Amino acid sequence: MIRRGGLIRMVVAGGVLTGAVAVSAVGWASPAGATVNKPNSIGCAGHAEIPEKNGKTVTIDATQSKAHVPRTAAGPVTYAGSVTTVTHDHHGYVAVELGPFKFKFYSWGVSKNADNKTSDSGTRKYPTAIKDVPPGEYRVQGGHFSPQGNCTGEMTLIVDGSPLSNPAGIVALVGSIVFGLMFLLSLLGKPVLGSIGGLLLGLFLVADLMLWKVTYPTSLVLFGLPIVGLVLGVALGVWGPIGGGSTP
């Protein structure tokens, strides 16, 4: 799934990456590398340290709102997570956001926590599949829920590298060019072709913005760009500043 194109698959691939970091960072306690929302009634906290091959270490803490993540690691991830209130029968999840949609890719519980643990730490292997995740900007959110209280959080995760180093980035760029040219046909008085080109151009631009690390697909971006492209394609096609709007 990671190696194939398509916006949904790109988001899921980003989710695989984020989930790996999330699990590594806090064990069972809370989402990793997230800005924990208030009220954090059970005191969720966590961090992870990822060793890079250049000798540096990437640290992701629960107080961060944005973090850069390496495509490969020199060794296992060291993690620690905690809560200030003992929770029982708890459960949680981490999900990738795509506009108003949430794609859950990791969940835990229900755990009774019979040992009354308030913290967990250790090491986990850095997934090799991360190297196949398209570079870009991804938005994740999650939460830890129990009868004793809850905590939720979110973060922006940036996968470094050139978008053109991955097939998904190349497909997104080529699609933007192709449908951009189709959109320009609206200037020749072809509203049907212009509207189709504008709609698809908007969708590919959403992928471009994410993969080129400009922004992640909010609801406004996800729905707004295709709608604007559709409307402009129809309007320019009817107006036909070059072709006179005589043919569709």
N, C-alpha and C positions, 0 to 999 in steps of 0.2 A: 504493500500500500504506500509506503513512504517513497518508493522510487517512481511512482506514476504521477502524472500531472493532474490538474484540476484544483480549483480553489478549496473545495471541501477537504481533499486529501492533503493539501498543504497545511490547512489548519489542524487536521488530525495529527500530521507529522510534528507540527509545533507542539501539540498537546502531549505527544509521547515524550518529547524533550522536557517540557515543563513538569510533567508528572514525575519523571525520574528525579529531577532536582527537588521537587516537593517532598517526595517520599524520603529522599536522602537527608533532607534538611531537618525534619522534625519527627521522623519516625511515625508515631501514631497521634501526636499531639495536635498539630495545626498545619495549615498550608505554609509552604516555604517561601522565603523571599517575598513576602506579601506585606503590604501596608495593612496592618490589622485594624479593622474598623472599631469605633466606639459604639456602645460600651463593650469592652472586652471583659465580660463579667467573670470569666474563669482564668484570666491572665495567661492567654496563649503566647508563647514566645518560641523562637527557633532560629537556627542559622546553619549554614553549610559552608565548607571549605573545599574548593575544587582545585587540585594541583594541575598546573599547565606544564607542557613540555619545555617551555622556555625558562622554567624554574620559578615562575611567579605563581601566586595563589589567588584564585577568584573567591571572594567571600560574599555570600548572599545572606542577608539578615532579614528578620521579619519586619524590621522598621523601614526597609527600602520600598520605594514605589516603582523603581526601574532598575534592571540589572542586565549586564552583558554576560553571555554564557559562551564558553569555548566549545568548539565542535568536537574536540578530543581532549582527553585528560591523561596526565602522566601516571595516574594511580587512582586508587579508590577515593570516594568522597567521604569526608569526615563530617558527621552531622550531630546535632544536639537539639532537643526540643523539650518543652516543659509547659506545665500549667500550674497555676497557684492554688487551684481548687481541685481536689480529687473528683474525677468524674467516673460514673458507672453507666453501663448500657449506652455507651457513646458510639456515634457513627459520624462519617463525614465524606467529603468528596472534593475533587479538584476538577475544574472544567475550563475549556477554552471558550472564549466569547467570540461570537461572530454576529455583530449587530445585537438584536434582541435574543438571539439563540445561544444556548449553552450546550456544549458537547462534553459530557462527563466522560473522562477517560481513566479516572482512578477513584476508588472509593474504599472505605474501610468500615468495619463494625458489622453488626452490633457487637461490641466488646464489653464483657462484664467487668473487666479490670479487677479481678478478685484480689490481686496483690496490692491494690491501692497505690499504684504507681503515679507519680506526678512528673516524671521526667524519663527521657530515653536518649541514648547516645550510642554511637558506634560508627562503622564504616560500611559503605556499599559500593559495589562496582559501578563505574560510570558507563552507561549503555553505549555500545559501539554503534548502534543505529543512529545516534545523534549526528554523526558525520553526514548522514544523508538528508537531514532536515534542511529545507531551503532557508538560506539567510533571510532575515526579515524581522519584523516587529510583531510580537504576539501578545495578546491580552489574556490573562488567566485569572480565575477567581475560585474561591472555595470556602469551606467552613467545617467546623468541628461542633457537633451538636450532642447535648446530653440533657437529662432531666435536671442536672445541677446548674446548667448554664451553657451558653454558646459563644463561639467567636467566628467571625468571618473576615475575609480579606481579599485583596486583589493586587496585581502587579502587572507591569509591562516587561516582557522578556525580549531582549534583543539578541538574535543569533547573528554574530558577525560574519563577514565575508561578502564577496561580490555576488549579486543575484544571478549574474550570467555564468557563474560556476556551477549552476544547478539547472537541470532541464526545465523545472517549473518556472524559473525566472526567464529563460529563453522563450518558452511558450507564451508567457504573459506579455513579454515585450513584442513578440511577433504578432500576437493577437491584437494588441493595441494599435500597431501600425496598419494591419490589414483592415480592421474595422474603422480605424480613423479615416482611411482612404474611402471606405464605403460611405462613411458619414459625410464626406466632402461632396459626394454625389448629390446631396440635397441642394447644393449651390447651383446644380444644373437643372433644377426643377424636378427632382425625383424624390418626393416625400416618403414613399414607401421604403426605398432603399436607404434613404437618409435616416429614417426612424429606426430601422433595424440596425444599421451601422452605429447610430448614436447609442442605442440601448446596449448593444454588446461592447461597444467601446467603453461605456461607463463601467460595466462589469469587469473588464480587463484592467481598467485603471484602478479599481479597488484592489486587485491583486498586486498591481505595480506599486501602489502606495505602501502596501504591507511589506512586499519583498525588498523594496528599496529603502526600507526603514524610515519612511516619512511619518506614517501613522498606522495604527491598527484599525480594522473596519468597525467603526461605530455604526449605530443604526442610521445616522444621518449620512455617513459616507456610503454605506452599503446600499441604501435605497435611493439616496439623493442623486448620486452621479448617474446611474442608469436612467432615472426619470428625467433628469435634465437633458441627457443625451437624446432620449426619445422625443421630448418636446421640441428641442432645438432642431432635430432632424425633420420633424413634420413642418415646423414653422418656416424653416429655410427652404424646404422643398416646395411648399405652397407659394412662398414669396418668389422663389426662383430668381435670385438677382442676376444669374448668368444665363440660365436656360429659359427664363420667362415663365416657369411653372406650368408649362403646357402639357407635360407628360408625367406619369407617376414614376 
